[in-house]
């Protein structure tokens, strides 16, 4: 997994930093989401300036480590970006590449040929 962002924790429990990929370079912040009774609601919202570009859900790994599963999306993206927010002394985002199904690739090839 490639590291695509570094963050620092603010006094108000937000995470502030930068997300950088080949096509993305934005100052971003993770803000605690409003409390919800929906168990599938995200724990954090991701903003670039005033625009919400994603959300993060709290997860626990097989070895009992806590992290956040992040989904970043924007109309300028061809597909959403999936990543993991790993906390520690310096929180960071690690890109989590997802395989595309064979049918998606096949459909895309038919459209371009």
C-alpha angles and dihedrals in degrees: 000000000000121000109239102171148022126205142185125212117245126213089256092058094257123132114227126191147094134296113207130183132147090278102023132064112161139147104239140180133201111217125190108255122235112272112266135185088220107100090207094057116116121256093215137029120213120220135186101196106314093335120098108225101170153337139239132217124205113244139173121222125226089263092052097256117144121231139146124250105221130202117190119189138167134160088251092061119089088213134359118274116235119201143153123243107214116194127209136111087324113023114219140180119233118196113240108202114211122205117241117229118252091245092057091052091045092051091049091050091052091052094052099044 
